[in-house]
Amino acid sequence: VQPNNYSTFYDDQRQNWSIMFESEKAAMDFSKQVCIAKCNSSPALESVLCQDLLLGEGQGVEGGDSLEVAYTGWLFQNNGLGQVFDSNVNKDKLLRLKLGSGKVIKGWEEGMMGMKKGGRRYLIVPPALAYGAQGVAGRVPPDSTLVFEVEVRRVKLVKECSALDGQSISSRDSPAPSPVPNSDGFSAD
């Protein structure tokens, strides 16, 4: 996925191709279908399939960063999108999560790494990285593969404490710090 409704890909002979779409929506719909095709062509889905729909801006998120996301989740049924089982898109509240805290399914923890503010991504999550054999009563049958469209609306990057050389590091989205080291080699803060 490239800015301005472009997509690029390699074919079987490693030749590079580019496609320009009429609209952002057409580019996103195409990207979703590519992700579903990848899922359907893999013999057994063992890891999360990720497909960027919009790249977003700024620093990519890592473990420990806090995010606010809008999402919709579908059951993957009959080789495509089944029914929606969860969504907060038309609700007032965004989902708040801290990557790496274990509060969301493993597939989200893995699939959202590297996303940027304003970014949208399509995730296809195998049962082992979702709700597994237990499912969610009344909503997600046991051993269900799930599809999510997630959009990062807000990001709070983790604030690092100190680097190996004793220089201070502020949060990754601020300008470069200029610490004043004191006599023991650690910065004032």
C-alpha positions as CSV (number, residue, x, y, z in Angstrom):
1,V,0.0,0.0,0.0
2,Q,1.4,3.4,-1.0
3,P,0.1,6.9,-0.5
4,N,-2.3,8.4,-3.1
5,N,-4.2,5.2,-3.8
6,Y,-1.3,3.2,-5.1
7,S,-0.5,-0.4,-4.4
8,T,2.7,-2.2,-5.5
9,F,3.4,-5.9,-5.6
10,Y,5.7,-8.5,-7.0
11,D,4.6,-11.3,-9.3
12,D,5.9,-14.9,-9.4
13,Q,8.9,-13.8,-11.5
14,R,9.7,-11.1,-9.0
15,Q,8.6,-8.3,-11.4
16,N,7.4,-5.2,-9.7
17,W,3.9,-3.9,-10.5
18,S,2.0,-0.8,-9.4
19,I,-1.7,-0.2,-9.5
20,M,-3.4,3.2,-9.1
21,F,-7.0,3.2,-7.9
22,E,-9.8,5.7,-8.6
23,S,-10.4,6.3,-4.9
24,E,-9.1,5.5,-1.4
25,K,-12.1,3.2,-0.9
26,A,-11.3,1.2,-4.0
27,A,-7.7,0.8,-2.9
28,M,-8.8,-0.3,0.5
29,D,-11.4,-2.8,-0.8
30,F,-8.8,-4.3,-3.2
31,S,-6.3,-4.6,-0.3
32,K,-8.9,-6.4,1.8
33,Q,-9.6,-8.9,-1.0
34,V,-5.8,-9.5,-1.3
35,C,-5.7,-10.4,2.4
36,I,-8.6,-12.7,2.1
37,A,-7.1,-14.4,-0.9
38,K,-3.8,-14.9,1.0
39,C,-5.8,-16.5,3.8
40,N,-7.7,-18.8,1.4
41,S,-4.5,-19.9,-0.4
42,S,-2.6,-20.8,2.8
43,P,-2.9,-24.5,3.7
44,A,-3.2,-23.7,7.5
45,L,-3.2,-20.3,8.9
46,E,-0.8,-20.3,11.9
47,S,0.1,-16.6,12.2
48,V,-1.8,-13.3,11.8
49,L,-2.2,-12.0,8.3
50,C,-1.8,-8.3,8.2
51,Q,-2.7,-6.0,5.3
52,D,-2.2,-2.2,5.6
53,L,-5.2,-0.3,4.2
54,L,-3.9,3.2,5.1
55,L,-0.4,3.8,6.3
56,G,-0.9,6.6,8.8
57,E,1.8,9.1,10.0
58,G,4.5,9.3,12.6
59,Q,6.3,6.7,14.6
60,G,5.2,3.0,14.4
61,V,3.9,1.6,17.6
62,E,5.8,-0.9,19.7
63,G,5.2,-3.0,22.9
64,G,4.3,-0.7,25.8
65,D,2.7,2.0,23.7
66,S,-0.9,3.0,24.5
67,L,-3.4,3.2,21.6
68,E,-7.0,4.2,21.1
69,V,-8.6,2.2,18.3
70,A,-11.8,1.9,16.3
71,Y,-12.4,-1.6,15.1
72,T,-14.9,-4.0,13.6
73,G,-14.6,-7.8,13.9
74,W,-16.1,-10.4,11.6
75,L,-16.2,-14.2,11.7
76,F,-14.3,-15.7,8.8
77,Q,-16.9,-18.0,7.2
78,N,-17.2,-19.7,3.8
79,N,-13.8,-18.3,2.7
80,G,-14.8,-14.7,3.3
81,L,-16.4,-12.2,5.7
82,G,-19.2,-13.7,7.8
83,Q,-21.2,-11.8,10.4
84,V,-20.0,-8.9,12.5
85,F,-19.5,-10.1,16.1
86,D,-18.1,-6.9,17.6
87,S,-17.5,-3.2,16.6
88,N,-17.0,0.1,18.3
89,V,-17.0,2.1,15.0
90,N,-20.4,3.9,15.6
91,K,-20.0,4.2,19.3
92,D,-18.7,7.1,21.3
93,K,-15.9,5.2,23.0
94,L,-12.7,4.0,21.4
95,L,-11.0,0.9,22.7
96,R,-7.9,1.8,24.8
97,L,-5.2,-0.7,25.0
98,K,-1.5,-1.0,25.8
99,L,0.4,-3.2,23.4
100,G,2.0,-6.1,25.1
101,S,-0.1,-6.0,28.3
102,G,-2.1,-9.1,27.4
103,K,-5.5,-7.4,27.7
104,V,-6.5,-8.2,24.1
105,I,-6.2,-11.3,22.0
106,K,-2.6,-12.3,20.9
107,G,-3.5,-11.7,17.3
108,W,-4.1,-8.0,18.0
109,E,-0.9,-7.7,20.0
110,E,1.1,-9.1,17.0
111,G,-1.0,-7.6,14.2
112,M,-0.9,-4.0,15.4
113,M,2.9,-3.7,15.9
114,G,4.3,-1.0,13.6
115,M,0.9,0.7,13.0
116,K,0.9,4.5,12.9
117,K,-1.5,7.2,14.0
118,G,-4.3,7.4,11.4
119,G,-3.3,4.0,10.0
120,R,-5.9,1.3,9.2
121,R,-5.0,-2.4,8.9
122,Y,-6.9,-5.6,8.1
123,L,-6.0,-8.6,10.3
124,I,-7.0,-12.2,9.8
125,V,-6.4,-14.0,13.1
126,P,-6.3,-17.8,13.4
127,P,-8.2,-19.4,16.3
128,A,-5.0,-20.1,18.3
129,L,-4.3,-16.3,18.4
130,A,-7.9,-15.4,19.0
131,Y,-10.4,-17.1,21.3
132,G,-9.3,-20.7,20.6
133,A,-11.3,-23.8,21.4
134,Q,-13.5,-21.9,24.0
135,G,-14.7,-19.1,21.7
136,V,-17.0,-16.5,23.2
137,A,-20.4,-17.6,24.3
138,G,-23.2,-16.4,22.0
139,R,-20.7,-14.4,19.8
140,V,-17.7,-16.4,18.6
141,P,-18.0,-20.1,17.9
142,P,-15.1,-22.3,19.1
143,D,-12.1,-22.5,16.8
144,S,-13.1,-19.4,14.8
145,T,-10.8,-17.5,12.5
146,L,-11.5,-13.8,12.9
147,V,-11.2,-10.8,10.6
148,F,-10.6,-7.3,12.0
149,E,-10.4,-3.9,10.5
150,V,-8.6,-1.7,13.0
151,E,-7.9,2.1,12.9
152,V,-5.4,3.7,15.3
153,R,-7.0,7.0,16.3
154,R,-4.6,8.1,19.1
155,V,-1.2,7.0,20.2
156,K,0.8,7.6,23.3
157,L,4.3,6.3,22.9
158,V,6.1,4.8,25.9
159,K,8.5,7.2,27.6
160,E,12.0,5.7,27.8
161,C,13.9,6.2,31.0
162,S,17.6,6.1,30.0
163,A,19.8,4.8,27.3
164,L,22.9,2.7,27.8
165,D,25.2,5.7,27.6
166,G,23.3,7.5,30.4
167,Q,21.8,10.1,28.1
168,S,18.1,10.8,28.6
169,I,15.6,9.8,25.9
170,S,12.2,11.5,25.8
171,S,9.2,9.9,24.2
172,R,9.9,8.9,20.6
173,D,7.5,11.5,19.1
174,S,9.2,14.6,20.6
175,P,12.2,16.4,19.2
176,A,15.7,15.2,20.1
177,P,16.4,15.8,23.8
178,S,19.4,17.8,25.0
179,P,20.0,16.5,28.5
180,V,22.6,17.9,30.9
181,P,24.5,15.0,32.5
182,N,25.5,15.4,36.1
183,S,28.7,14.0,37.6
184,D,27.6,10.4,37.8
185,G,26.8,10.2,34.1
186,F,23.0,10.2,34.5
187,S,20.8,13.0,33.2
188,A,19.1,15.5,35.4
189,D,15.7,13.9,35.0
